[in-house]
Amino acid sequence: MNNAAQNATGGFRTEHDLLGEAKVPVSAYYGIQTQRAKDNFDIAGVPISHYPELINALAMVKLAAARANHQLGLLEDRVAGAIDSSCADIMEGQLHDQFVVDIIQGGAGTSTNMNANEVIANLALEKLGHAKGEYQYLHPNNHVNLSQSTNDAYPTALRLAIILATMPLQQTIAKLQESFDQKAQDFSGILKMGRTQLQDAVPMSLGQEFRAYSVTLTEDHDRIGELAGLLAEVNLGGTAIGTGLNTHPDYARIAVEHLNAISGQPMKLAGCLVEATSDMGAFVLFSSMLKRLAVKLSKICNDLRLLSSGPRAGLNEINLPPMQPGSSIMPGKVNPVIPEAVNQMAFEVIGNDVAVTLAAEAGQLQLNAMEPLIGGNILQSMKMLQRAMVMLTERCVDGITANPSICQGYINNSIGVVAALNPVIGYEHASRIAKRALAEDRGIIELVLEERLMDEKHLNSILKPENMLAPSL
């Protein structure tokens, strides 16, 4: 059947493929292969349109291919122009709702690739004055997918999508880091006890504690950007297994040059396209970096929950901004719901990384059929991390206040300050004083003076908390 539009009845048009005929909604810009995938795969319940970076990246890859094919004389002007214009529309946000296949799918991403091919083809047909489904004039496979295979177009789009999503993620990390930096400045003069293994350690400032959170996030901001660069190496032009079957000898080079110009990203052609078609190593590294960020965020949120615990029977060193009532039975209770939500997000990202690792290992011979899970999980992790950090910044960290008197009280009552006496009175004397202080419920200064281990002036100078916040020997 050459003219699907002529067979449109009851709100559907009939299209055909290898398996026969099937009905597609007459208003749909996708076609029969997308419809079959839509019917077959209802797993995650998340369509690929949930990730606009992926849809835009697919359009960029198809546009780069069309321009390369046109430059090589493989696409006539009119067809190339219609594909070009259609890809540009999609990159501007149009018809994203037509990308309907589930993010998890069999076929190594063929359903996603064909979803893109069919939407672009039908939009291009309308621009040429034809009805959807009149593929004799412009075909999803013969024209939009020319010189391509799912096995090079789809992973190239996944890599580009992750790169495009990296900058917004880094910007979100930077904003959270700036919020912690501001708190570090605000709390720089507030002294408190540091703790190791949940036991009293030595004094520090609350500002130093919050400064550490800022620095650790800065590290991840930089590493994520570096690892995203590994994804810029693509196998576009390798087609089915990396040999470049059915392509012009210059196609791969020209297509990647066009992709660079279109995306504004420094994409480069892999040195060995066979290796690049099957290797998932860069995805594994990048996913592990997202896991590292999630682990750090979860640890920070654990700290915030501990430091704000109470208010009467916990540490109560800081106050988190109250977001909602915390109990249906306990009046006045307010829970640390924002850090708790970030913790749960982190667990999900860690699970996603495990799945990415297993999917990467499951590759066989010249292809990894599990790429949809790999790409989908990484994009999901990036989106969750970004949203969680916005929430943590705006609904928690920005509004944190301190309880200076509580912090000072812990210092006054702690035996941890005795560690500062080690260089003067020795570890054995310091240990004995600490043991006595606990057993007799007495203060360190009182006992040191009682045993005449130091004079009062020297002792007070050493044990002044401000003098224990940095090297002093």
N, C-alpha and C positions, 0 to 999 in steps of 0.2 A: 504494500500500500504506500503510495507516494504522497498522498495528500491527506494527512490526518485531520485537517480542519474540515474536510468534506464529510468526514464520518463522525462529526461531533453531534451527539444526541443526549438529551436528558442531563445537560450540564457537564457532560464528559466528552472527551475526544479519545479516539482509539489510536494507539501507537503499537508498533511491533518491534521485536528484537529477536535474539537468538532463540528464545524459548517460546515465541509466539506473540499473540496479541494481549493487550491489557488496556484498561480504561484509566485515563488520567483526568483530573478535574480540568475543565476547559479553560478556567482562569489561571491555572498553574503555569508558571514559567519553567518548572522542572518537567522532566519527561518520564518515560516508561522505566528506565533503569533506576531512577530515583524513587519512583513509586514502588517498585519491587523491594528496594532496600527499606523504604518506610514501612512496608508491610512486614518484612522479615525481622527487622531489628528494633525492638522496643525494650531495651535493656536498662540503660542509664536513665532514660526518660529525659535526656538533655540533648537537644538538637545542636548541630554544629554552629548554628547561628548564635548560640549562647556565647560564643567566643568571636567577637567581631574582628579581632586581629587575624584569626584564621581565615575568615571570609575575605578580608582585604588582601591577605597574602596570596590566597588562591587566585584572586583577580589579577594581582600583580604578576604572578607566574604566567597566567594565560595571556596577559597583555605582552609580556616580554617574549613569549613564544610566538605570538602573532606577528610582532614587529620583526623578529628574526626571520620568520618564514617569508614575510613580505619582502624584506631586504634581500633575501636569497632567491626571490622570484617564485616562491612556492605558493603564495596566496595572491590572488588578483586584488587590485586596488579596492574595489567595491566591498568585497567580503572582508578584507583586512580592516578597512575603515569601520565597518559595522561592528566587528569584534572589538576593535580598539575603543570605540565609543561606549560599547556595552560594559566593558571592563572598567572604564573610567566611572561610569554611573555607579557600579557596585562599590568601587573604592570610595565613593562619596557617601555611601551608606544606603543606597537604593537597593531594594529587593532582597535584603538580608533575610527577610522572613520566608523566602523561598528556599533557603538552605535548610532542609527539614530532616535529613538523615540523622540517626542517633550517633553520638560521638563514639560509641563502642559498636563496632561492626566487623564482620568477617570480610575477607577479601583484600587485606592489606591496604585499605583506604580507597579501593576502587569505587565504592558507593559515593564517597565524598568527592572524588575526582569527577565522576559522571554527574553528580549534582551540579557542580560548577560548570561542566561542559554544556549541560542541557539548559541551565538558566541563561548562560551567556548566549547560547545559540538561539534560543527563543526570543530573547530580548533583541538580538541582532536581526532576526527575521522581521520583527515588527518595524525596526528602523529601516529595513529595506522594502517595507510595504507588503509583507507576507504575513500569513497567520501562523500562530504557534503550531509547531508540528510539521510544517512544510519543509522538511529537512532536505528535499531535493535541491533546494536553493542554498542552504547553509546547514551543514551537518555537525552535530556535537562531536563525533569522532573524526570525521574526515577533515574538518576545518579547525574547530576550536582545539581539538586534541592533536593536531598535526605535529609530527616530530616528537611526540611525547608518549610516555607510558605513565600509568599511575605510579610506577615504581621510581620515577624520578621527579615527576611533577608534585606528587603528594608530600614526600619527605622534604623537598625544597620549600614548599609552602609551610610545613610544620616548623621548620627551622626559622624561616623568616618571621612567622607569627610569634614565636617565642622571643626573637630579637626585638620585634616591635612592642611586645608587652613588657620588655625589660626596663625601658626608660621610665614609664609610669610607676613601676614597682620601686625603682631606685629613688624616685622623687618622694614616694611615700615613706621609704626608710629614712630619707634625709629629714623629712618633717618631724618624724618621731624622734630622731637623734637630736634635732634642734630643741624639741620640747624638753628632753632630758638635760640638755646643756643649760637651758634656762633654769631648770630646777636646781642644777648643780650650783649655779651662781646664787640663786635665792637662798640655798641651804648651806652655803660655804662656811658660815659662822656658827653653825649648830653642831655641837660636839655630841658624840654618842659612842656606844660600845660596838666595836666590830665583833663578829661571831664566826667561829669555825666549828663545823659539826654541831651547830645549834647550841654551842657552849660559849660563854664569855671568852673573848680573845683579848684584843687591845683596843684602845680608843682610836677613833677616826672622826672625820666630819661627815655629816649627812650629805654634804655636797660632794665629797669624794665618792660616796656610794653611788650617787646618781650620775656622776661623771663617768664612772666605769660602765654604766649602761649605755651612755652615749658613744663611748669609744668602741665598745664591742659591736655596736650596730654599724658604725663607720667602716669597720673591717669588712662586714658582710656586704655593704653597699658596693665596695670596691671589687670584692671577689666575684660578685654576681655579674658585674659588667665585664670582667675579664673572661669568665667562663662563657658568657653569651657570645663572645668573639669566636669561640670554637665552632659555634653553630653556623657561622658564615660560610663555611666550606660546604658546597652543595654538589650534587651529582646530576644537575639538570643537563639533559642531552645524553645521559647514559641509557635512556629508555628502559627496556625490560630488566636487564641484569647488569648493565654497565658497559656493554659493548657498543652502544650507540646505533643499534640496528634501526634502519628506516630514517636515518637523519643525514643531512648534508654534512660533509666533513668540517665545515666551518660553523655549523649550527650551534654547538654547545658554547663555544667562545662568544659568539655574537649574542646568544640568548642571555648569558650571564651578564654581559656588558649592558644590555637593555634593562635587565632586572636591577642592576646597580643604580642606573639612572632613574628608574621608576620608583624604587623603594627608598633611595637615599641612603642605603646601607652598603657597606663594603663587602658584598658577597663575592666569593671567588670559586672557581671551578676546582674540584678535587683533583689531585694528581693521578689517582687511580680510581676510575669511576666504578669498577667492579667492587673494589673494597668499600667505597663510599656508599654503595647501594645496600650493602648488608650490615655495615658496622653501625652500632647504636651507642658507641662509647661516649660521644659528646653529650648525648641526652642523659646518660647515666651520671656523668660528672655534674651537669647542670642541675639535675634533680637532687643530687646529694647536697648541692649548695643550698637549695631551697629547704631541704631538711635541716641543714645546719642553722639557717635563719630561724626556722620554726622552733628548734630546740632552744636557741638562745632566747627567743621571745617568751617561750613557756617558762624558762628558768627565771627570767625577769618578773614575770607575772606571779610565779610562786613567791618571790621575794616581796612583791608589793602586797600580796595577801597576808604574808607573815608580819610584815612591818606594820600593817594596819589592823592586825587582829585585835579583838577586844570588843568594845572599847575599854571595859573595866577588867577583864580577865585575860587580856592578851598583851602583846608588846605595845601597841598603841603609839608607836613613834611617829606615824604619819596618818593622815586622814585622806581617804579616797573620796572623791565627790559622790554623794548619794544619787543613785540613778533610779531606784524603785524600791518599794517596800519589800522586805526580804522574807517574810513569813506569813502564812495564813493563820498561825496560831500564836506566835510570839510578838506581841505589840512592840513597836519601836525598833525591831531588828532590821538592819540594812546590810545586805550581803555584797561582797566584791564581785558583782556579776560580770563586769567588763573583763577583768583578768581571767575569770573562770571561762568565759567564752573564748578568749584567746588560747587558753590551755587546750580546749577541745579542738579548736582549729588546728593547733600544732599536731595533735595526735592524728588528725586526718591527713595532714601533709606527710607525716612520717609513714603512714600506711600507704599513701600514694607512691612514695619513694620505693618502698618494698615492692609494690606492684610493677613499677618501672624497671627495677632491677631484674625481676623474674621475667618480664616481657622481653627485655634486651637479651637475656640469656637464652630465650626460647627461639631465637633466630635459627634458621636452617639453610645451609648451602648459600645460595646467592641472594636471599631476601629474608627479611624479618616481617612476617605477616601480622605481628602484634603492634605495629606502629600506631594504630588508632588509640590503643590504650596508653602507649608511651606519651604521645602528643597530648591526648585528652587529660591525662593525670597531671602532666606538667602545667598545662594551661589552667587547669582547675586549681592547682596549688598556688600558682601565681595570683590568681584572682582572689582566693581566700586570704592569702597573706596580705595582699594590698588592702582589702576591705577591713581585715582585722586590725591592721596597723592604723588605718584612719580612725576606726572606732576607739582604739586604745589611746591615740593621741588626743582626740577631741573630747572624749567622754571619760577620760581617766587622768592621764598624766598632766595635761594642761591645768587641771583643777586640784592637784594634790597640794595639801598644806602639811606643815610639820607641827609637832608638839615638843618644842624645845625643852620645857621643864621635865617632861617624861624622859627625854633622851639624857639630860644632865643627871637626873636621878639614878639612872642605871649606872652611869659612870661613878657616881658617888658611892654607890653600894657594891660595886664590883671589886673582886680581887684581881681582875685581869690586869690592872695597872701595875701589879707587882713585877710583871715581865720586864718593865723598864729598869728595874733595879739589878737585873742579872749582871750587867757589866761592872757594877759597883760592889755589890755584896756577894756575888756569886750565886750560882744556880741552887746549891744546897740550902743556903740561908733563905733564898727567895721561896723555895718550895716549902720549907718549914713555916715561914711566915704565912704563906697562903693557907696551909693546912690549919694553922692556929686560928686564922681569921674566920674560916668556915666553922670550925668546931666551937669557937667561943663567941661567934657572932660579933666580932670586933673589927675595927678598921685597920687597913694596912699601915697607915702613918703611925697610928697609936702603938702598934706592936713593934715597928722598927725603932721607934724612939725608946720604947720600954727596954728593948734589948741593946740599946746604945750602939746600933750598927752604923748609924749616920747622924750627923747633926741636922737639926730641924730645917735650917735654911737651905742646905744642899738637897735634902730630901724633898722639900716642897718644890724646889726648882725642877728636879727631875720628874716628879709626878704631876707637874702641871700639864693637863691634857693637851693644851695647845703645843707643847714641846714634844709631844709624842706622835705628831701627824706627819713627820718627815724625818729623814736621817739626821742624827744629832751628834754622833761620836766624832 
